[in-house]
Amino acid sequence: MPNSEHITIVSGLPRSGTSMMMKMLEQGGLTAVTDRVRTADDDNPNGYYEFEPVKKTRDDPSWLPDARGKVVKMVYSLLRDLPSDFSYRVVFMRRALPEVIASQNKMLRRHGKDPKPGDDALMMGLFEKELQKIEEWLELQPNFETVYVWYNELLSDPRETVKIINEFCDEELDEAAMCGVIDPNLYRNRA
């Protein structure tokens, strides 16, 4: 039974495994808050699990009360827009930055855009600074609890990582179903 006091947020950089984690938590027993507007494609064959109102939370947080006891995906930069009158449990996905960049570049090319030479190092530096800032910010928020999940560790030792996630979420999630979501064949974009 979901813990109705908290809103579970899956966050991280784009291309860090957030969609996979959303599917895992949904299979584990949490209700995913998603509008299914952005459908599955070659970059995310299992779907994106996005919810458009998340992008406008700063101006319109009216979706939050209905998200209690559920899980929603939110890119890291939007976490600061969440109002302080709710409790959040953040499952923050981390992935080796060269892999994040490689995955983003592949997605850009698939959409007809070619990354500029030298952009990789610039983006990596930017992401490192942004991640440091958001982690420091999260530490200071009394209404946020955060667990950091490394994508690579999740793939190499799913049972142990899923157990940690379940304990963090304080739910009775179906850990076997969560592990069943992990498809090593989708670990395609490496540095």
ABEGO torsion letter per residue (X at the ends): XBBAABBBBBBEBBGAGAAAAAAAAAAAGBBBBBAGABBBBAABAAEAGBBAAAAAAAABAAAAAAABGBBBBBBAAAAAABBAABBBBBBBBBBBAAAAAAAAAAAAAAAGBBBBBGAAAAAAAAAAAAAAAAAAAAAABAABBBBBBBAAAAAABAAAAAAAAAAAAGBBBBAAAAAAABBAAABABBX
